[in-house]
């Protein structure tokens, strides 16, 4: 885990993934999630620790954790 992002990294994340940005999951470091690579959703916001909160098309609301999960803008 990379830890909490710096102020500059957080600003970059928020500029790269503003509310409404569509994302696709590449990988998630959570053995209990039902989300799989290729799932798509819409970012609602990035919080103060860099978690991108996503409304997934499948109905999940699980966030993407900075430094743990991998995702891309689509």
PyMOL Python script that loads the backbone (N, CA, C, O; Angstrom):
from pymol import cmd

cmd.read_pdbstr("""\
ATOM      1  N   UNK A   1       0.839  -1.187   0.000  1.00  0.00           N
ATOM      2  CA  UNK A   1       0.000   0.000   0.000  1.00  0.00           C
ATOM      3  C   UNK A   1       0.876   1.240   0.000  1.00  0.00           C
ATOM      4  O   UNK A   1       1.885   1.295   0.703  1.00  0.00           O
ATOM      5  N   UNK A   2       0.495   2.219  -0.778  1.00  0.00           N
ATOM      6  CA  UNK A   2       1.269   3.444  -0.893  1.00  0.00           C
ATOM      7  C   UNK A   2       0.986   4.435   0.222  1.00  0.00           C
ATOM      8  O   UNK A   2       1.723   5.409   0.377  1.00  0.00           O
ATOM      9  N   UNK A   3      -0.059   4.212   0.998  1.00  0.00           N
ATOM     10  CA  UNK A   3      -0.409   5.147   2.058  1.00  0.00           C
ATOM     11  C   UNK A   3      -1.276   6.285   1.550  1.00  0.00           C
ATOM     12  O   UNK A   3      -1.803   6.252   0.438  1.00  0.00           O
ATOM     13  N   UNK A   4      -1.405   7.285   2.399  1.00  0.00           N
ATOM     14  CA  UNK A   4      -2.230   8.441   2.055  1.00  0.00           C
ATOM     15  C   UNK A   4      -1.475   9.315   1.052  1.00  0.00           C
ATOM     16  O   UNK A   4      -0.288   9.586   1.232  1.00  0.00           O
ATOM     17  N   UNK A   5      -2.161   9.753   0.001  1.00  0.00           N
ATOM     18  CA  UNK A   5      -1.481  10.580  -1.007  1.00  0.00           C
ATOM     19  C   UNK A   5      -1.119  11.956  -0.450  1.00  0.00           C
ATOM     20  O   UNK A   5      -1.771  12.475   0.456  1.00  0.00           O
ATOM     21  N   UNK A   6      -0.072  12.520  -1.016  1.00  0.00           N
ATOM     22  CA  UNK A   6       0.315  13.887  -0.658  1.00  0.00           C
ATOM     23  C   UNK A   6      -0.751  14.850  -1.189  1.00  0.00           C
ATOM     24  O   UNK A   6      -1.617  14.460  -1.973  1.00  0.00           O
ATOM     25  N   UNK A   7      -0.678  16.085  -0.762  1.00  0.00           N
ATOM     26  CA  UNK A   7      -1.627  17.095  -1.234  1.00  0.00           C
ATOM     27  C   UNK A   7      -1.568  17.208  -2.756  1.00  0.00           C
ATOM     28  O   UNK A   7      -2.601  17.332  -3.415  1.00  0.00           O
ATOM     29  N   UNK A   8      -0.362  17.164  -3.307  1.00  0.00           N
ATOM     30  CA  UNK A   8      -0.196  17.269  -4.757  1.00  0.00           C
ATOM     31  C   UNK A   8      -0.783  16.050  -5.472  1.00  0.00           C
ATOM     32  O   UNK A   8      -1.438  16.191  -6.504  1.00  0.00           O
ATOM     33  N   UNK A   9      -0.549  14.849  -4.922  1.00  0.00           N
ATOM     34  CA  UNK A   9      -1.100  13.637  -5.519  1.00  0.00           C
ATOM     35  C   UNK A   9      -2.632  13.658  -5.457  1.00  0.00           C
ATOM     36  O   UNK A   9      -3.303  13.248  -6.404  1.00  0.00           O
ATOM     37  N   UNK A  10      -3.169  14.134  -4.347  1.00  0.00           N
ATOM     38  CA  UNK A  10      -4.613  14.219  -4.195  1.00  0.00           C
ATOM     39  C   UNK A  10      -5.220  15.187  -5.206  1.00  0.00           C
ATOM     40  O   UNK A  10      -6.257  14.897  -5.804  1.00  0.00           O
ATOM     41  N   UNK A  11      -4.576  16.332  -5.396  1.00  0.00           N
ATOM     42  CA  UNK A  11      -5.048  17.295  -6.393  1.00  0.00           C
ATOM     43  C   UNK A  11      -5.016  16.685  -7.787  1.00  0.00           C
ATOM     44  O   UNK A  11      -5.924  16.907  -8.589  1.00  0.00           O
ATOM     45  N   UNK A  12      -3.958  15.907  -8.078  1.00  0.00           N
ATOM     46  CA  UNK A  12      -3.846  15.251  -9.383  1.00  0.00           C
ATOM     47  C   UNK A  12      -4.968  14.224  -9.564  1.00  0.00           C
ATOM     48  O   UNK A  12      -5.607  14.181 -10.615  1.00  0.00           O
ATOM     49  N   UNK A  13      -5.210  13.394  -8.535  1.00  0.00           N
ATOM     50  CA  UNK A  13      -6.291  12.406  -8.614  1.00  0.00           C
ATOM     51  C   UNK A  13      -7.631  13.078  -8.868  1.00  0.00           C
ATOM     52  O   UNK A  13      -8.413  12.630  -9.707  1.00  0.00           O
ATOM     53  N   UNK A  14      -7.889  14.154  -8.139  1.00  0.00           N
ATOM     54  CA  UNK A  14      -9.173  14.849  -8.293  1.00  0.00           C
ATOM     55  C   UNK A  14      -9.312  15.506  -9.657  1.00  0.00           C
ATOM     56  O   UNK A  14     -10.416  15.595 -10.194  1.00  0.00           O
ATOM     57  N   UNK A  15      -8.204  15.966 -10.222  1.00  0.00           N
ATOM     58  CA  UNK A  15      -8.285  16.567 -11.560  1.00  0.00           C
ATOM     59  C   UNK A  15      -8.407  15.492 -12.639  1.00  0.00           C
ATOM     60  O   UNK A  15      -9.028  15.721 -13.677  1.00  0.00           O
ATOM     61  N   UNK A  16      -7.819  14.326 -12.396  1.00  0.00           N
ATOM     62  CA  UNK A  16      -7.869  13.238 -13.370  1.00  0.00           C
ATOM     63  C   UNK A  16      -9.205  12.485 -13.317  1.00  0.00           C
ATOM     64  O   UNK A  16      -9.673  11.970 -14.332  1.00  0.00           O
ATOM     65  N   UNK A  17      -9.809  12.427 -12.130  1.00  0.00           N
ATOM     66  CA  UNK A  17     -11.053  11.681 -11.946  1.00  0.00           C
ATOM     67  C   UNK A  17     -12.130  12.538 -11.284  1.00  0.00           C
ATOM     68  O   UNK A  17     -12.570  12.228 -10.177  1.00  0.00           O
ATOM     69  N   UNK A  18     -12.559  13.616 -11.951  1.00  0.00           N
ATOM     70  CA  UNK A  18     -13.629  14.447 -11.378  1.00  0.00           C
ATOM     71  C   UNK A  18     -14.965  13.688 -11.388  1.00  0.00           C
ATOM     72  O   UNK A  18     -15.114  12.673 -12.070  1.00  0.00           O
ATOM     73  N   UNK A  19     -15.914  14.198 -10.628  1.00  0.00           N
ATOM     74  CA  UNK A  19     -17.245  13.615 -10.594  1.00  0.00           C
ATOM     75  C   UNK A  19     -17.786  13.470 -12.015  1.00  0.00           C
ATOM     76  O   UNK A  19     -17.705  14.397 -12.822  1.00  0.00           O
ATOM     77  N   UNK A  20     -18.336  12.295 -12.307  1.00  0.00           N
ATOM     78  CA  UNK A  20     -18.881  12.037 -13.635  1.00  0.00           C
ATOM     79  C   UNK A  20     -17.946  11.281 -14.555  1.00  0.00           C
ATOM     80  O   UNK A  20     -18.359  10.844 -15.629  1.00  0.00           O
ATOM     81  N   UNK A  21     -16.682  11.116 -14.153  1.00  0.00           N
ATOM     82  CA  UNK A  21     -15.712  10.394 -14.977  1.00  0.00           C
ATOM     83  C   UNK A  21     -16.053   8.915 -15.009  1.00  0.00           C
ATOM     84  O   UNK A  21     -16.320   8.309 -13.972  1.00  0.00           O
ATOM     85  N   UNK A  22     -16.043   8.342 -16.193  1.00  0.00           N
ATOM     86  CA  UNK A  22     -16.264   6.908 -16.342  1.00  0.00           C
ATOM     87  C   UNK A  22     -14.940   6.179 -16.158  1.00  0.00           C
ATOM     88  O   UNK A  22     -13.912   6.583 -16.702  1.00  0.00           O
ATOM     89  N   UNK A  23     -14.981   5.089 -15.378  1.00  0.00           N
ATOM     90  CA  UNK A  23     -13.782   4.299 -15.107  1.00  0.00           C
ATOM     91  C   UNK A  23     -14.060   2.820 -15.343  1.00  0.00           C
ATOM     92  O   UNK A  23     -15.205   2.367 -15.340  1.00  0.00           O
ATOM     93  N   UNK A  24     -12.975   2.091 -15.548  1.00  0.00           N
ATOM     94  CA  UNK A  24     -13.029   0.637 -15.695  1.00  0.00           C
ATOM     95  C   UNK A  24     -12.059   0.024 -14.700  1.00  0.00           C
ATOM     96  O   UNK A  24     -10.916   0.467 -14.587  1.00  0.00           O
ATOM     97  N   UNK A  25     -12.510  -0.991 -13.980  1.00  0.00           N
ATOM     98  CA  UNK A  25     -11.673  -1.682 -13.014  1.00  0.00           C
ATOM     99  C   UNK A  25     -10.647  -2.549 -13.732  1.00  0.00           C
ATOM    100  O   UNK A  25     -10.991  -3.340 -14.611  1.00  0.00           O
ATOM    101  N   UNK A  26      -9.379  -2.390 -13.344  1.00  0.00           N
ATOM    102  CA  UNK A  26      -8.306  -3.242 -13.857  1.00  0.00           C
ATOM    103  C   UNK A  26      -8.057  -4.362 -12.855  1.00  0.00           C
ATOM    104  O   UNK A  26      -8.021  -5.535 -13.227  1.00  0.00           O
ATOM    105  N   UNK A  27      -7.884  -4.005 -11.586  1.00  0.00           N
ATOM    106  CA  UNK A  27      -7.720  -5.002 -10.524  1.00  0.00           C
ATOM    107  C   UNK A  27      -8.083  -4.374  -9.190  1.00  0.00           C
ATOM    108  O   UNK A  27      -7.982  -3.162  -9.001  1.00  0.00           O
ATOM    109  N   UNK A  28      -8.515  -5.241  -8.258  1.00  0.00           N
ATOM    110  CA  UNK A  28      -8.901  -4.763  -6.929  1.00  0.00           C
ATOM    111  C   UNK A  28      -8.305  -5.708  -5.900  1.00  0.00           C
ATOM    112  O   UNK A  28      -8.412  -6.927  -6.025  1.00  0.00           O
ATOM    113  N   UNK A  29      -7.676  -5.133  -4.879  1.00  0.00           N
ATOM    114  CA  UNK A  29      -7.033  -5.912  -3.831  1.00  0.00           C
ATOM    115  C   UNK A  29      -8.040  -6.160  -2.704  1.00  0.00           C
ATOM    116  O   UNK A  29      -7.836  -5.723  -1.572  1.00  0.00           O
ATOM    117  N   UNK A  30      -9.123  -6.863  -3.026  1.00  0.00           N
ATOM    118  CA  UNK A  30     -10.169  -7.169  -2.060  1.00  0.00           C
ATOM    119  C   UNK A  30     -10.710  -8.562  -2.374  1.00  0.00           C
ATOM    120  O   UNK A  30     -11.456  -8.731  -3.339  1.00  0.00           O
ATOM    121  N   UNK A  31     -10.344  -9.558  -1.571  1.00  0.00           N
ATOM    122  CA  UNK A  31     -10.760 -10.930  -1.881  1.00  0.00           C
ATOM    123  C   UNK A  31     -12.263 -11.167  -1.735  1.00  0.00           C
ATOM    124  O   UNK A  31     -12.765 -12.196  -2.186  1.00  0.00           O
ATOM    125  N   UNK A  32     -12.990 -10.232  -1.114  1.00  0.00           N
ATOM    126  CA  UNK A  32     -14.414 -10.434  -0.854  1.00  0.00           C
ATOM    127  C   UNK A  32     -15.339  -9.719  -1.832  1.00  0.00           C
ATOM    128  O   UNK A  32     -16.551  -9.930  -1.805  1.00  0.00           O
ATOM    129  N   UNK A  33     -14.776  -8.874  -2.695  1.00  0.00           N
ATOM    130  CA  UNK A  33     -15.618  -8.133  -3.625  1.00  0.00           C
ATOM    131  C   UNK A  33     -16.141  -9.031  -4.745  1.00  0.00           C
ATOM    132  O   UNK A  33     -15.505 -10.007  -5.142  1.00  0.00           O
ATOM    133  N   UNK A  34     -17.308  -8.667  -5.232  1.00  0.00           N
ATOM    134  CA  UNK A  34     -17.860  -9.360  -6.397  1.00  0.00           C
ATOM    135  C   UNK A  34     -17.501  -8.628  -7.681  1.00  0.00           C
ATOM    136  O   UNK A  34     -17.787  -9.111  -8.776  1.00  0.00           O
ATOM    137  N   UNK A  35     -16.867  -7.447  -7.545  1.00  0.00           N
ATOM    138  CA  UNK A  35     -16.428  -6.713  -8.727  1.00  0.00           C
ATOM    139  C   UNK A  35     -15.289  -7.470  -9.402  1.00  0.00           C
ATOM    140  O   UNK A  35     -14.426  -8.039  -8.733  1.00  0.00           O
ATOM    141  N   UNK A  36     -15.296  -7.468 -10.705  1.00  0.00           N
ATOM    142  CA  UNK A  36     -14.265  -8.165 -11.484  1.00  0.00           C
ATOM    143  C   UNK A  36     -13.641  -7.202 -12.492  1.00  0.00           C
ATOM    144  O   UNK A  36     -14.263  -6.210 -12.871  1.00  0.00           O
ATOM    145  N   UNK A  37     -12.406  -7.495 -12.931  1.00  0.00           N
ATOM    146  CA  UNK A  37     -11.791  -6.657 -13.961  1.00  0.00           C
ATOM    147  C   UNK A  37     -12.731  -6.490 -15.151  1.00  0.00           C
ATOM    148  O   UNK A  37     -13.372  -7.438 -15.604  1.00  0.00           O
ATOM    149  N   UNK A  38     -12.790  -5.250 -15.642  1.00  0.00           N
ATOM    150  CA  UNK A  38     -13.665  -4.935 -16.763  1.00  0.00           C
ATOM    151  C   UNK A  38     -14.959  -4.251 -16.340  1.00  0.00           C
ATOM    152  O   UNK A  38     -15.643  -3.649 -17.168  1.00  0.00           O
ATOM    153  N   UNK A  39     -15.305  -4.342 -15.031  1.00  0.00           N
ATOM    154  CA  UNK A  39     -16.506  -3.647 -14.545  1.00  0.00           C
ATOM    155  C   UNK A  39     -16.336  -2.155 -14.782  1.00  0.00           C
ATOM    156  O   UNK A  39     -15.228  -1.629 -14.686  1.00  0.00           O
ATOM    157  N   UNK A  40     -17.434  -1.472 -15.092  1.00  0.00           N
ATOM    158  CA  UNK A  40     -17.391  -0.039 -15.358  1.00  0.00           C
ATOM    159  C   UNK A  40     -18.338   0.707 -14.434  1.00  0.00           C
ATOM    160  O   UNK A  40     -19.348   0.174 -13.974  1.00  0.00           O
ATOM    161  N   UNK A  41     -17.974   1.971 -14.176  1.00  0.00           N
ATOM    162  CA  UNK A  41     -18.807   2.792 -13.320  1.00  0.00           C
ATOM    163  C   UNK A  41     -18.475   4.264 -13.471  1.00  0.00           C
ATOM    164  O   UNK A  41     -17.660   4.655 -14.307  1.00  0.00           O
ATOM    165  N   UNK A  42     -19.128   5.075 -12.638  1.00  0.00           N
ATOM    166  CA  UNK A  42     -18.983   6.519 -12.705  1.00  0.00           C
ATOM    167  C   UNK A  42     -18.490   7.039 -11.356  1.00  0.00           C
ATOM    168  O   UNK A  42     -19.079   6.755 -10.313  1.00  0.00           O
ATOM    169  N   UNK A  43     -17.400   7.805 -11.395  1.00  0.00           N
ATOM    170  CA  UNK A  43     -16.840   8.393 -10.176  1.00  0.00           C
ATOM    171  C   UNK A  43     -17.809   9.442  -9.643  1.00  0.00           C
ATOM    172  O   UNK A  43     -18.305  10.282 -10.394  1.00  0.00           O
ATOM    173  N   UNK A  44     -18.074   9.387  -8.328  1.00  0.00           N
ATOM    174  CA  UNK A  44     -18.904  10.409  -7.699  1.00  0.00           C
ATOM    175  C   UNK A  44     -18.030  11.465  -7.037  1.00  0.00           C
ATOM    176  O   UNK A  44     -18.352  12.652  -7.087  1.00  0.00           O
ATOM    177  N   UNK A  45     -16.917  11.046  -6.413  1.00  0.00           N
ATOM    178  CA  UNK A  45     -15.948  11.984  -5.848  1.00  0.00           C
ATOM    179  C   UNK A  45     -14.707  11.233  -5.388  1.00  0.00           C
ATOM    180  O   UNK A  45     -14.728  10.011  -5.241  1.00  0.00           O
ATOM    181  N   UNK A  46     -13.629  11.974  -5.162  1.00  0.00           N
ATOM    182  CA  UNK A  46     -12.402  11.439  -4.575  1.00  0.00           C
ATOM    183  C   UNK A  46     -12.276  12.069  -3.202  1.00  0.00           C
ATOM    184  O   UNK A  46     -12.260  13.293  -3.072  1.00  0.00           O
ATOM    185  N   UNK A  47     -12.187  11.223  -2.164  1.00  0.00           N
ATOM    186  CA  UNK A  47     -12.154  11.754  -0.799  1.00  0.00           C
ATOM    187  C   UNK A  47     -10.743  12.190  -0.379  1.00  0.00           C
ATOM    188  O   UNK A  47      -9.807  12.154  -1.178  1.00  0.00           O
ATOM    189  N   UNK A  48     -10.611  12.599   0.878  1.00  0.00           N
ATOM    190  CA  UNK A  48      -9.351  13.171   1.366  1.00  0.00           C
ATOM    191  C   UNK A  48      -8.221  12.166   1.529  1.00  0.00           C
ATOM    192  O   UNK A  48      -7.080  12.571   1.754  1.00  0.00           O
ATOM    193  N   UNK A  49      -8.497  10.873   1.425  1.00  0.00           N
ATOM    194  CA  UNK A  49      -7.422   9.886   1.477  1.00  0.00           C
ATOM    195  C   UNK A  49      -7.210   9.233   0.107  1.00  0.00           C
ATOM    196  O   UNK A  49      -6.502   8.233  -0.009  1.00  0.00           O
ATOM    197  N   UNK A  50      -7.829   9.807  -0.925  1.00  0.00           N
ATOM    198  CA  UNK A  50      -7.589   9.360  -2.296  1.00  0.00           C
ATOM    199  C   UNK A  50      -8.489   8.236  -2.770  1.00  0.00           C
ATOM    200  O   UNK A  50      -8.288   7.721  -3.870  1.00  0.00           O
ATOM    201  N   UNK A  51      -9.473   7.839  -1.979  1.00  0.00           N
ATOM    202  CA  UNK A  51     -10.405   6.808  -2.431  1.00  0.00           C
ATOM    203  C   UNK A  51     -11.366   7.412  -3.450  1.00  0.00           C
ATOM    204  O   UNK A  51     -12.024   8.419  -3.188  1.00  0.00           O
ATOM    205  N   UNK A  52     -11.429   6.774  -4.614  1.00  0.00           N
ATOM    206  CA  UNK A  52     -12.378   7.202  -5.640  1.00  0.00           C
ATOM    207  C   UNK A  52     -13.679   6.458  -5.396  1.00  0.00           C
ATOM    208  O   UNK A  52     -13.735   5.235  -5.527  1.00  0.00           O
ATOM    209  N   UNK A  53     -14.721   7.190  -5.044  1.00  0.00           N
ATOM    210  CA  UNK A  53     -16.027   6.589  -4.808  1.00  0.00           C
ATOM    211  C   UNK A  53     -16.733   6.454  -6.154  1.00  0.00           C
ATOM    212  O   UNK A  53     -16.822   7.410  -6.924  1.00  0.00           O
ATOM    213  N   UNK A  54     -17.229   5.257  -6.421  1.00  0.00           N
ATOM    214  CA  UNK A  54     -17.764   4.926  -7.746  1.00  0.00           C
ATOM    215  C   UNK A  54     -19.157   4.316  -7.622  1.00  0.00           C
ATOM    216  O   UNK A  54     -19.405   3.465  -6.768  1.00  0.00           O
ATOM    217  N   UNK A  55     -20.048   4.762  -8.479  1.00  0.00           N
ATOM    218  CA  UNK A  55     -21.337   4.102  -8.675  1.00  0.00           C
ATOM    219  C   UNK A  55     -21.135   3.129  -9.836  1.00  0.00           C
ATOM    220  O   UNK A  55     -21.153   3.517 -11.004  1.00  0.00           O
ATOM    221  N   UNK A  56     -20.945   1.868  -9.487  1.00  0.00           N
ATOM    222  CA  UNK A  56     -20.695   0.847 -10.502  1.00  0.00           C
ATOM    223  C   UNK A  56     -21.979   0.511 -11.244  1.00  0.00           C
ATOM    224  O   UNK A  56     -23.062   0.509 -10.658  1.00  0.00           O
ATOM    225  N   UNK A  57     -21.855   0.228 -12.533  1.00  0.00           N
ATOM    226  CA  UNK A  57     -23.014  -0.102 -13.359  1.00  0.00           C
ATOM    227  C   UNK A  57     -23.758  -1.330 -12.829  1.00  0.00           C
ATOM    228  O   UNK A  57     -24.961  -1.471 -13.051  1.00  0.00           O
ATOM    229  N   UNK A  58     -23.046  -2.216 -12.132  1.00  0.00           N
ATOM    230  CA  UNK A  58     -23.652  -3.439 -11.601  1.00  0.00           C
ATOM    231  C   UNK A  58     -24.428  -3.187 -10.308  1.00  0.00           C
ATOM    232  O   UNK A  58     -25.068  -4.097  -9.781  1.00  0.00           O
ATOM    233  N   UNK A  59     -24.372  -1.940  -9.790  1.00  0.00           N
ATOM    234  CA  UNK A  59     -25.110  -1.607  -8.584  1.00  0.00           C
ATOM    235  C   UNK A  59     -24.260  -1.447  -7.340  1.00  0.00           C
ATOM    236  O   UNK A  59     -24.750  -0.947  -6.327  1.00  0.00           O
ATOM    237  N   UNK A  60     -23.013  -1.852  -7.383  1.00  0.00           N
ATOM    238  CA  UNK A  60     -22.117  -1.716  -6.228  1.00  0.00           C
ATOM    239  C   UNK A  60     -21.729  -0.255  -6.029  1.00  0.00           C
ATOM    240  O   UNK A  60     -21.748   0.536  -6.973  1.00  0.00           O
ATOM    241  N   UNK A  61     -21.379   0.091  -4.807  1.00  0.00           N
ATOM    242  CA  UNK A  61     -20.911   1.437  -4.492  1.00  0.00           C
ATOM    243  C   UNK A  61     -19.522   1.406  -3.888  1.00  0.00           C
ATOM    244  O   UNK A  61     -19.101   2.371  -3.250  1.00  0.00           O
ATOM    245  N   UNK A  62     -18.799   0.301  -4.082  1.00  0.00           N
ATOM    246  CA  UNK A  62     -17.482   0.123  -3.487  1.00  0.00           C
ATOM    247  C   UNK A  62     -16.474   1.113  -4.063  1.00  0.00           C
ATOM    248  O   UNK A  62     -16.401   1.299  -5.278  1.00  0.00           O
ATOM    249  N   UNK A  63     -15.698   1.747  -3.184  1.00  0.00           N
ATOM    250  CA  UNK A  63     -14.681   2.704  -3.607  1.00  0.00           C
ATOM    251  C   UNK A  63     -13.393   2.039  -4.037  1.00  0.00           C
ATOM    252  O   UNK A  63     -13.114   0.893  -3.682  1.00  0.00           O
ATOM    253  N   UNK A  64     -12.615   2.776  -4.807  1.00  0.00           N
ATOM    254  CA  UNK A  64     -11.306   2.330  -5.273  1.00  0.00           C
ATOM    255  C   UNK A  64     -10.239   2.957  -4.384  1.00  0.00           C
ATOM    256  O   UNK A  64     -10.143   4.181  -4.291  1.00  0.00           O
ATOM    257  N   UNK A  65      -9.444   2.124  -3.734  1.00  0.00           N
ATOM    258  CA  UNK A  65      -8.485   2.578  -2.738  1.00  0.00           C
ATOM    259  C   UNK A  65      -7.169   2.982  -3.394  1.00  0.00           C
ATOM    260  O   UNK A  65      -6.571   2.221  -4.155  1.00  0.00           O
ATOM    261  N   UNK A  66      -6.733   4.211  -3.073  1.00  0.00           N
ATOM    262  CA  UNK A  66      -5.471   4.734  -3.589  1.00  0.00           C
ATOM    263  C   UNK A  66      -4.325   3.802  -3.202  1.00  0.00           C
ATOM    264  O   UNK A  66      -4.182   3.429  -2.038  1.00  0.00           O
ATOM    265  N   UNK A  67      -3.513   3.433  -4.192  1.00  0.00           N
ATOM    266  CA  UNK A  67      -2.343   2.607  -3.951  1.00  0.00           C
ATOM    267  C   UNK A  67      -2.607   1.120  -3.859  1.00  0.00           C
ATOM    268  O   UNK A  67      -1.664   0.329  -3.827  1.00  0.00           O
ATOM    269  N   UNK A  68      -3.867   0.722  -3.816  1.00  0.00           N
ATOM    270  CA  UNK A  68      -4.221  -0.703  -3.706  1.00  0.00           C
ATOM    271  C   UNK A  68      -4.919  -1.219  -4.950  1.00  0.00           C
ATOM    272  O   UNK A  68      -4.610  -2.308  -5.433  1.00  0.00           O
ATOM    273  N   UNK A  69      -5.851  -0.449  -5.465  1.00  0.00           N
ATOM    274  CA  UNK A  69      -6.653  -0.873  -6.607  1.00  0.00           C
ATOM    275  C   UNK A  69      -6.170  -0.183  -7.874  1.00  0.00           C
ATOM    276  O   UNK A  69      -5.600   0.907  -7.836  1.00  0.00           O
ATOM    277  N   UNK A  70      -6.415  -0.847  -8.990  1.00  0.00           N
ATOM    278  CA  UNK A  70      -6.004  -0.300 -10.274  1.00  0.00           C
ATOM    279  C   UNK A  70      -7.236  -0.104 -11.160  1.00  0.00           C
ATOM    280  O   UNK A  70      -8.088  -0.985 -11.280  1.00  0.00           O
ATOM    281  N   UNK A  71      -7.301   1.081 -11.776  1.00  0.00           N
ATOM    282  CA  UNK A  71      -8.439   1.417 -12.630  1.00  0.00           C
ATOM    283  C   UNK A  71      -7.992   2.416 -13.674  1.00  0.00           C
ATOM    284  O   UNK A  71      -6.934   3.033 -13.557  1.00  0.00           O
ATOM    285  N   UNK A  72      -8.818   2.565 -14.698  1.00  0.00           N
ATOM    286  CA  UNK A  72      -8.464   3.511 -15.767  1.00  0.00           C
ATOM    287  C   UNK A  72      -9.687   4.275 -16.212  1.00  0.00           C
ATOM    288  O   UNK A  72     -10.821   3.814 -16.083  1.00  0.00           O
ATOM    289  N   UNK A  73      -9.430   5.444 -16.734  1.00  0.00           N
ATOM    290  CA  UNK A  73     -10.494   6.279 -17.286  1.00  0.00           C
ATOM    291  C   UNK A  73     -10.891   5.725 -18.638  1.00  0.00           C
ATOM    292  O   UNK A  73     -10.042   5.294 -19.419  1.00  0.00           O
ATOM    293  N   UNK A  74     -12.201   5.739 -18.913  1.00  0.00           N
ATOM    294  CA  UNK A  74     -12.664   5.248 -20.229  1.00  0.00           C
ATOM    295  C   UNK A  74     -13.462   6.342 -20.927  1.00  0.00           C
ATOM    296  O   UNK A  74     -13.942   6.141 -22.042  1.00  0.00           O
TER     297      UNK A  74
END
""", "prot")
cmd.dss("prot")
cmd.show_as("cartoon", "prot")
cmd.util.cbc("prot")
cmd.orient("prot")
